[in-house]
Amino acid sequence: MMHATATRRLTPAEVAGEFRCHPVTVRNALAGGELHGSQRVKGGRWTVEEACAEAWVSGRPCEHQVADVVELKSVAAVRKT
């Protein structure tokens, strides 16, 4: 039987603590789309996958941001035809 790997989700405060930055910096990055995160409801609490936080700190896009760009390019290509 194959089990899915659990993804560790962090709060903005946990991201700030683990990666030694200010929590406001993390929240601003989330609000500005620099850091990929999710909210269950609009205006709710943010959670961030650990891999996304690691990518943000290292200055590279996470897998979700790369997937979003690829999807947008695909939609744009279809609209041109």
KOLTIBA-249291 format. One record per atom (N, C-alpha, C): residue number from 1; residue in one letter; atom name; x, y, z. Coordinates in pm, 1 decimal. Example, Ala and Ser with C-alpha at 12.3 -4.5 7.8 and 13.67 -1.06 7.14 Angstrom:
site pos = 1; code = A; site = N; east = 1319.0; north = -569.0; up = 780.0;
site pos = 1; code = A; site = CA; east = 1230.0; north = -450.0; up = 780.0;
site pos = 1; code = A; site = C; east = 1320.0; north = -330.0; up = 780.0;
site pos = 2; code = S; site = N; east = 1285.0; north = -225.0; up = 708.0;
site pos = 2; code = S; site = CA; east = 1367.0; north = -106.0; up = 714.0;
site pos = 2; code = S; site = C; east = 1290.0; north = 3.0; up = 787.0;
***
This chain:
site pos = 1; code = M; site = N; east = 84.0; north = -116.6; up = 0.0;
site pos = 1; code = M; site = CA; east = 0.0; north = 0.0; up = 0.0;
site pos = 1; code = M; site = C; east = 89.1; north = 123.7; up = 0.0;
site pos = 2; code = M; site = N; east = 56.3; north = 221.8; up = -84.4;
site pos = 2; code = M; site = CA; east = 138.0; north = 341.6; up = -95.0;
site pos = 2; code = M; site = C; east = 76.0; north = 453.5; up = -12.1;
site pos = 3; code = H; site = N; east = 157.1; north = 520.1; up = 69.1;
site pos = 3; code = H; site = CA; east = 110.2; north = 629.1; up = 151.9;
site pos = 3; code = H; site = C; east = 161.1; north = 761.4; up = 97.1;
site pos = 4; code = A; site = N; east = 77.1; north = 863.8; up = 100.6;
site pos = 4; code = A; site = CA; east = 119.4; north = 996.4; up = 58.4;
site pos = 4; code = A; site = C; east = 214.0; north = 1055.2; up = 162.6;
site pos = 5; code = T; site = N; east = 313.3; north = 1126.1; up = 115.0;
site pos = 5; code = T; site = CA; east = 406.2; north = 1191.3; up = 205.7;
site pos = 5; code = T; site = C; east = 338.5; north = 1313.7; up = 264.6;
site pos = 6; code = A; site = N; east = 339.2; north = 1324.7; up = 395.1;
site pos = 6; code = A; site = CA; east = 277.1; north = 1438.6; up = 460.6;
site pos = 6; code = A; site = C; east = 364.2; north = 1561.5; up = 438.8;
site pos = 7; code = T; site = N; east = 300.1; north = 1669.5; up = 400.8;
site pos = 7; code = T; site = CA; east = 369.4; north = 1795.4; up = 380.3;
site pos = 7; code = T; site = C; east = 356.9; north = 1878.3; up = 506.4;
site pos = 8; code = R; site = N; east = 468.5; north = 1923.5; up = 555.9;
site pos = 8; code = R; site = CA; east = 467.5; north = 2004.3; up = 677.6;
site pos = 8; code = R; site = C; east = 421.9; north = 2145.2; up = 643.6;
site pos = 9; code = R; site = N; east = 319.9; north = 2191.2; up = 714.5;
site pos = 9; code = R; site = CA; east = 265.2; north = 2325.7; up = 693.6;
site pos = 9; code = R; site = C; east = 304.2; north = 2412.7; up = 812.1;
site pos = 10; code = L; site = N; east = 344.0; north = 2534.8; up = 782.4;
site pos = 10; code = L; site = CA; east = 392.0; north = 2627.9; up = 883.5;
site pos = 10; code = L; site = C; east = 305.5; north = 2753.0; up = 886.7;
site pos = 11; code = T; site = N; east = 296.5; north = 2815.0; up = 1002.4;
site pos = 11; code = T; site = CA; east = 232.5; north = 2946.1; up = 1013.7;
site pos = 11; code = T; site = C; east = 336.8; north = 3051.6; up = 977.0;
site pos = 12; code = P; site = N; east = 295.2; north = 3174.8; up = 948.1;
site pos = 12; code = P; site = CA; east = 393.4; north = 3279.9; up = 921.9;
site pos = 12; code = P; site = C; east = 493.2; north = 3297.8; up = 1036.4;
site pos = 13; code = A; site = N; east = 446.7; north = 3286.7; up = 1160.0;
site pos = 13; code = A; site = CA; east = 537.0; north = 3299.2; up = 1274.9;
site pos = 13; code = A; site = C; east = 641.3; north = 3186.9; up = 1276.0;
site pos = 14; code = E; site = N; east = 598.9; north = 3064.9; up = 1239.6;
site pos = 14; code = E; site = CA; east = 692.9; north = 2952.7; up = 1234.5;
site pos = 14; code = E; site = C; east = 794.2; north = 2971.2; up = 1121.9;
site pos = 15; code = V; site = N; east = 747.5; north = 3020.3; up = 1006.1;
site pos = 15; code = V; site = CA; east = 839.7; north = 3049.0; up = 894.9;
site pos = 15; code = V; site = C; east = 943.2; north = 3151.1; up = 940.6;
site pos = 16; code = A; site = N; east = 896.1; north = 3258.0; up = 1004.2;
site pos = 16; code = A; site = CA; east = 986.6; north = 3362.7; up = 1052.2;
site pos = 16; code = A; site = C; east = 1088.8; north = 3307.3; up = 1150.8;
site pos = 17; code = G; site = N; east = 1044.6; north = 3223.8; up = 1242.0;
site pos = 17; code = G; site = CA; east = 1134.6; north = 3166.6; up = 1340.9;
site pos = 17; code = G; site = C; east = 1237.2; north = 3072.9; up = 1280.6;
site pos = 18; code = E; site = N; east = 1193.4; north = 2987.5; up = 1188.9;
site pos = 18; code = E; site = CA; east = 1284.1; north = 2889.4; up = 1129.8;
site pos = 18; code = E; site = C; east = 1384.4; north = 2951.5; up = 1034.2;
site pos = 19; code = F; site = N; east = 1342.4; north = 3057.6; up = 964.7;
site pos = 19; code = F; site = CA; east = 1428.4; north = 3116.2; up = 862.2;
site pos = 19; code = F; site = C; east = 1483.1; north = 3252.6; up = 901.8;
site pos = 20; code = R; site = N; east = 1467.6; north = 3285.6; up = 1029.9;
site pos = 20; code = R; site = CA; east = 1526.2; north = 3405.0; up = 1089.4;
site pos = 20; code = R; site = C; east = 1493.1; north = 3533.2; up = 1014.5;
site pos = 21; code = C; site = N; east = 1365.8; north = 3559.2; up = 1002.9;
site pos = 21; code = C; site = CA; east = 1319.6; north = 3685.5; up = 947.2;
site pos = 21; code = C; site = C; east = 1201.6; north = 3732.2; up = 1031.6;
site pos = 22; code = H; site = N; east = 1155.6; north = 3852.1; up = 1005.8;
site pos = 22; code = H; site = CA; east = 1046.7; north = 3908.5; up = 1085.4;
site pos = 22; code = H; site = C; east = 912.4; north = 3854.4; up = 1035.2;
site pos = 23; code = P; site = N; east = 818.4; north = 3827.4; up = 1124.7;
site pos = 23; code = P; site = CA; east = 686.5; north = 3778.6; up = 1082.2;
site pos = 23; code = P; site = C; east = 615.2; north = 3873.5; up = 985.0;
site pos = 24; code = V; site = N; east = 636.4; north = 4003.4; up = 999.4;
site pos = 24; code = V; site = CA; east = 574.2; north = 4099.3; up = 906.3;
site pos = 24; code = V; site = C; east = 631.9; north = 4080.4; up = 766.0;
site pos = 25; code = T; site = N; east = 758.6; north = 4049.9; up = 757.1;
site pos = 25; code = T; site = CA; east = 820.6; north = 4022.9; up = 626.3;
site pos = 25; code = T; site = C; east = 754.2; north = 3902.7; up = 560.5;
site pos = 26; code = V; site = N; east = 728.1; north = 3800.0; up = 638.3;
site pos = 26; code = V; site = CA; east = 662.4; north = 3679.3; up = 586.0;
site pos = 26; code = V; site = C; east = 520.6; north = 3712.8; up = 540.8;
site pos = 27; code = R; site = N; east = 444.4; north = 3783.7; up = 624.1;
site pos = 27; code = R; site = CA; east = 306.7; north = 3819.9; up = 587.0;
site pos = 27; code = R; site = C; east = 303.0; north = 3908.9; up = 462.7;
site pos = 28; code = N; site = N; east = 397.0; north = 4002.8; up = 452.4;
site pos = 28; code = N; site = CA; east = 403.6; north = 4088.4; up = 333.1;
site pos = 28; code = N; site = C; east = 435.7; north = 4007.5; up = 208.6;
site pos = 29; code = A; site = N; east = 525.0; north = 3909.9; up = 221.3;
site pos = 29; code = A; site = CA; east = 558.9; north = 3823.8; up = 107.8;
site pos = 29; code = A; site = C; east = 438.6; north = 3739.3; up = 65.6;
site pos = 30; code = L; site = N; east = 362.1; north = 3692.7; up = 161.9;
site pos = 30; code = L; site = CA; east = 239.8; north = 3617.4; up = 130.1;
site pos = 30; code = L; site = C; east = 138.3; north = 3707.0; up = 58.8;
site pos = 31; code = A; site = N; east = 116.0; north = 3825.0; up = 113.8;
site pos = 31; code = A; site = CA; east = 17.5; north = 3918.0; up = 55.4;
site pos = 31; code = A; site = C; east = 58.7; north = 3962.4; up = -84.5;
site pos = 32; code = G; site = N; east = 189.8; north = 3976.0; up = -106.9;
site pos = 32; code = G; site = CA; east = 239.3; north = 4021.0; up = -235.9;
site pos = 32; code = G; site = C; east = 260.6; north = 3910.5; up = -338.0;
site pos = 33; code = G; site = N; east = 240.3; north = 3785.1; up = -297.2;
site pos = 33; code = G; site = CA; east = 255.1; north = 3672.6; up = -388.2;
site pos = 33; code = G; site = C; east = 397.7; north = 3624.0; up = -406.4;
site pos = 34; code = E; site = N; east = 492.5; north = 3681.0; up = -332.3;
site pos = 34; code = E; site = CA; east = 631.1; north = 3635.5; up = -341.6;
site pos = 34; code = E; site = C; east = 647.9; north = 3498.5; up = -276.4;
site pos = 35; code = L; site = N; east = 571.8; north = 3475.2; up = -170.9;
site pos = 35; code = L; site = CA; east = 574.2; north = 3349.6; up = -97.2;
site pos = 35; code = L; site = C; east = 439.4; north = 3281.1; up = -116.7;
site pos = 36; code = H; site = N; east = 443.7; north = 3157.2; up = -162.1;
site pos = 36; code = H; site = CA; east = 319.4; north = 3083.3; up = -185.0;
site pos = 36; code = H; site = C; east = 266.4; north = 3029.3; up = -53.4;
site pos = 37; code = G; site = N; east = 140.5; north = 3057.9; up = -25.9;
site pos = 37; code = G; site = CA; east = 73.8; north = 3006.6; up = 93.3;
site pos = 37; code = G; site = C; east = -74.2; north = 2992.9; up = 64.5;
site pos = 38; code = S; site = N; east = -149.1; north = 2950.1; up = 163.6;
site pos = 38; code = S; site = CA; east = -292.5; north = 2934.8; up = 142.5;
site pos = 38; code = S; site = C; east = -368.8; north = 2975.3; up = 267.5;
site pos = 39; code = Q; site = N; east = -493.5; north = 3012.2; up = 243.0;
site pos = 39; code = Q; site = CA; east = -588.3; north = 3044.8; up = 348.9;
site pos = 39; code = Q; site = C; east = -712.8; north = 2961.8; up = 323.5;
site pos = 40; code = R; site = N; east = -771.1; north = 2906.6; up = 427.6;
site pos = 40; code = R; site = CA; east = -894.1; north = 2828.3; up = 410.2;
site pos = 40; code = R; site = C; east = -1009.9; north = 2918.5; up = 371.4;
site pos = 41; code = V; site = N; east = -1011.2; north = 3039.5; up = 427.6;
site pos = 41; code = V; site = CA; east = -1111.8; north = 3140.1; up = 392.6;
site pos = 41; code = V; site = C; east = -1039.8; north = 3272.9; up = 371.8;
site pos = 42; code = K; site = N; east = -1094.5; north = 3358.0; up = 286.4;
site pos = 42; code = K; site = CA; east = -1033.2; north = 3488.2; up = 261.7;
site pos = 42; code = K; site = C; east = -1022.6; north = 3564.7; up = 393.7;
site pos = 43; code = G; site = N; east = -903.3; north = 3616.4; up = 419.3;
site pos = 43; code = G; site = CA; east = -879.7; north = 3687.6; up = 544.2;
site pos = 43; code = G; site = C; east = -845.8; north = 3596.9; up = 660.9;
site pos = 44; code = G; site = N; east = -842.2; north = 3466.3; up = 636.4;
site pos = 44; code = G; site = CA; east = -811.9; north = 3370.1; up = 742.0;
site pos = 44; code = G; site = C; east = -662.4; north = 3357.5; up = 766.5;
site pos = 45; code = R; site = N; east = -627.4; north = 3261.8; up = 847.4;
site pos = 45; code = R; site = CA; east = -487.1; north = 3238.9; up = 880.7;
site pos = 45; code = R; site = C; east = -413.4; north = 3177.5; up = 762.8;
site pos = 46; code = W; site = N; east = -292.0; north = 3223.3; up = 742.6;
site pos = 46; code = W; site = CA; east = -206.2; north = 3170.7; up = 637.8;
site pos = 46; code = W; site = C; east = -136.4; north = 3044.3; up = 685.4;
site pos = 47; code = T; site = N; east = -116.1; north = 2951.0; up = 593.8;
site pos = 47; code = T; site = CA; east = -25.6; north = 2839.3; up = 615.9;
site pos = 47; code = T; site = C; east = 64.5; north = 2829.0; up = 493.0;
site pos = 48; code = V; site = N; east = 185.0; north = 2781.8; up = 515.8;
site pos = 48; code = V; site = CA; east = 286.0; north = 2775.2; up = 410.3;
site pos = 48; code = V; site = C; east = 349.4; north = 2636.9; up = 414.1;
site pos = 49; code = E; site = N; east = 360.5; north = 2572.6; up = 299.2;
site pos = 49; code = E; site = CA; east = 431.6; north = 2445.2; up = 293.9;
site pos = 49; code = E; site = C; east = 579.2; north = 2473.3; up = 316.6;
site pos = 50; code = E; site = N; east = 643.3; north = 2385.3; up = 390.6;
site pos = 50; code = E; site = CA; east = 784.2; north = 2404.6; up = 423.7;
site pos = 50; code = E; site = C; east = 869.7; north = 2420.4; up = 298.5;
site pos = 51; code = A; site = N; east = 842.2; north = 2343.7; up = 194.7;
site pos = 51; code = A; site = CA; east = 919.8; north = 2353.3; up = 70.6;
site pos = 51; code = A; site = C; east = 904.1; north = 2490.8; up = 5.1;
site pos = 52; code = C; site = N; east = 785.1; north = 2549.6; up = 16.0;
site pos = 52; code = C; site = CA; east = 762.3; north = 2683.0; up = -40.3;
site pos = 52; code = C; site = C; east = 841.8; north = 2787.8; up = 36.8;
site pos = 53; code = A; site = N; east = 846.7; north = 2773.2; up = 168.9;
site pos = 53; code = A; site = CA; east = 923.8; north = 2866.0; up = 251.4;
site pos = 53; code = A; site = C; east = 1072.8; north = 2853.6; up = 220.2;
site pos = 54; code = E; site = N; east = 1120.9; north = 2732.3; up = 204.0;
site pos = 54; code = E; site = CA; east = 1262.2; north = 2711.5; up = 171.0;
site pos = 54; code = E; site = C; east = 1295.7; north = 2773.4; up = 35.7;
site pos = 55; code = A; site = N; east = 1207.8; north = 2757.7; up = -61.3;
site pos = 55; code = A; site = CA; east = 1229.8; north = 2817.3; up = -193.3;
site pos = 55; code = A; site = C; east = 1232.3; north = 2969.7; up = -184.0;
site pos = 56; code = W; site = N; east = 1138.5; north = 3026.6; up = -109.7;
site pos = 56; code = W; site = CA; east = 1131.5; north = 3172.4; up = -94.0;
site pos = 56; code = W; site = C; east = 1259.2; north = 3227.1; up = -32.1;
site pos = 57; code = V; site = N; east = 1307.4; north = 3162.9; up = 72.8;
site pos = 57; code = V; site = CA; east = 1428.3; north = 3208.8; up = 140.7;
site pos = 57; code = V; site = C; east = 1549.6; north = 3200.7; up = 47.8;
site pos = 58; code = S; site = N; east = 1553.1; north = 3098.9; up = -37.8;
site pos = 58; code = S; site = CA; east = 1666.9; north = 3083.5; up = -128.9;
site pos = 58; code = S; site = C; east = 1652.1; north = 3166.4; up = -256.5;
site pos = 59; code = G; site = N; east = 1539.1; north = 3238.2; up = -269.1;
site pos = 59; code = G; site = CA; east = 1520.1; north = 3327.6; up = -383.8;
site pos = 59; code = G; site = C; east = 1474.3; north = 3259.9; up = -510.7;
site pos = 60; code = R; site = N; east = 1418.7; north = 3141.3; up = -498.8;
site pos = 60; code = R; site = CA; east = 1367.9; north = 3072.3; up = -618.3;
site pos = 60; code = R; site = C; east = 1219.0; north = 3046.8; up = -604.0;
site pos = 61; code = P; site = N; east = 1147.9; north = 3030.3; up = -715.4;
site pos = 61; code = P; site = CA; east = 1004.7; north = 3000.5; up = -705.2;
site pos = 61; code = P; site = C; east = 981.7; north = 2857.9; up = -656.7;
site pos = 62; code = C; site = N; east = 872.6; north = 2838.9; up = -583.9;
site pos = 62; code = C; site = CA; east = 838.6; north = 2703.6; up = -540.5;
site pos = 62; code = C; site = C; east = 768.1; north = 2631.8; up = -655.2;
site pos = 63; code = E; site = N; east = 742.3; north = 2503.6; up = -636.2;
site pos = 63; code = E; site = CA; east = 679.2; north = 2424.4; up = -742.2;
site pos = 63; code = E; site = C; east = 541.1; north = 2477.4; up = -778.7;
site pos = 64; code = H; site = N; east = 469.6; north = 2536.6; up = -682.9;
site pos = 64; code = H; site = CA; east = 337.2; north = 2591.4; up = -711.3;
site pos = 64; code = H; site = C; east = 345.9; north = 2714.8; up = -800.5;
site pos = 65; code = Q; site = N; east = 443.4; north = 2800.4; up = -773.6;
site pos = 65; code = Q; site = CA; east = 460.2; north = 2921.0; up = -853.2;
site pos = 65; code = Q; site = C; east = 503.6; north = 2886.0; up = -994.7;
site pos = 66; code = V; site = N; east = 589.1; north = 2787.4; up = -1010.4;
site pos = 66; code = V; site = CA; east = 631.6; north = 2742.8; up = -1142.5;
site pos = 66; code = V; site = C; east = 512.2; north = 2685.9; up = -1218.0;
site pos = 67; code = A; site = N; east = 431.2; north = 2606.6; up = -1151.0;
site pos = 67; code = A; site = CA; east = 312.2; north = 2547.7; up = -1213.7;
site pos = 67; code = A; site = C; east = 214.5; north = 2656.9; up = -1256.2;
site pos = 68; code = D; site = N; east = 199.0; north = 2761.5; up = -1175.8;
site pos = 68; code = D; site = CA; east = 109.4; north = 2872.6; up = -1210.4;
site pos = 68; code = D; site = C; east = 156.6; north = 2943.7; up = -1336.2;
site pos = 69; code = V; site = N; east = 286.7; north = 2964.9; up = -1350.1;
site pos = 69; code = V; site = CA; east = 341.8; north = 3031.9; up = -1468.3;
site pos = 69; code = V; site = C; east = 320.1; north = 2946.3; up = -1591.9;
site pos = 70; code = V; site = N; east = 345.6; north = 2817.4; up = -1581.6;
site pos = 70; code = V; site = CA; east = 325.8; north = 2726.8; up = -1694.8;
site pos = 70; code = V; site = C; east = 179.0; north = 2727.6; up = -1736.1;
site pos = 71; code = E; site = N; east = 88.6; north = 2723.5; up = -1638.3;
site pos = 71; code = E; site = CA; east = -54.2; north = 2723.7; up = -1668.8;
site pos = 71; code = E; site = C; east = -95.3; north = 2854.2; up = -1737.2;
site pos = 72; code = L; site = N; east = -46.2; north = 2966.5; up = -1689.9;
site pos = 72; code = L; site = CA; east = -79.3; north = 3095.4; up = -1751.6;
site pos = 72; code = L; site = C; east = -28.6; north = 3103.3; up = -1894.3;
site pos = 73; code = K; site = N; east = 91.6; north = 3051.6; up = -1920.3;
site pos = 73; code = K; site = CA; east = 145.4; north = 3050.5; up = -2056.3;
site pos = 73; code = K; site = C; east = 60.6; north = 2963.0; up = -2146.3;
site pos = 74; code = S; site = N; east = 12.1; north = 2850.5; up = -2094.5;
site pos = 74; code = S; site = CA; east = -72.9; north = 2760.6; up = -2172.8;
site pos = 74; code = S; site = C; east = -204.2; north = 2828.9; up = -2209.1;
site pos = 75; code = V; site = N; east = -264.3; north = 2897.4; up = -2112.6;
site pos = 75; code = V; site = CA; east = -390.5; north = 2967.8; up = -2137.5;
site pos = 75; code = V; site = C; east = -369.5; north = 3078.7; up = -2240.7;
site pos = 76; code = A; site = N; east = -258.4; north = 3152.0; up = -2227.6;
site pos = 76; code = A; site = CA; east = -229.6; north = 3259.7; up = -2321.5;
site pos = 76; code = A; site = C; east = -209.0; north = 3205.5; up = -2463.0;
site pos = 77; code = A; site = N; east = -142.9; north = 3090.9; up = -2474.8;
site pos = 77; code = A; site = CA; east = -119.8; north = 3030.1; up = -2606.4;
site pos = 77; code = A; site = C; east = -251.5; north = 2986.3; up = -2670.2;
site pos = 78; code = V; site = N; east = -341.8; north = 2932.5; up = -2591.7;
site pos = 78; code = V; site = CA; east = -472.2; north = 2889.3; up = -2643.2;
site pos = 78; code = V; site = C; east = -552.8; north = 3009.3; up = -2689.0;
site pos = 79; code = R; site = N; east = -546.7; north = 3118.2; up = -2614.8;
site pos = 79; code = R; site = CA; east = -623.3; north = 3238.9; up = -2650.1;
site pos = 79; code = R; site = C; east = -572.3; north = 3303.1; up = -2779.3;
site pos = 80; code = K; site = N; east = -445.2; north = 3286.9; up = -2810.0;
site pos = 80; code = K; site = CA; east = -389.1; north = 3343.7; up = -2932.3;
site pos = 80; code = K; site = C; east = -435.6; north = 3271.7; up = -3057.0;
site pos = 81; code = T; site = N; east = -476.0; north = 3145.8; up = -3041.6;
site pos = 81; code = T; site = CA; east = -516.5; north = 3066.5; up = -3157.7;
site pos = 81; code = T; site = C; east = -661.4; north = 3085.3; up = -3189.9;
***
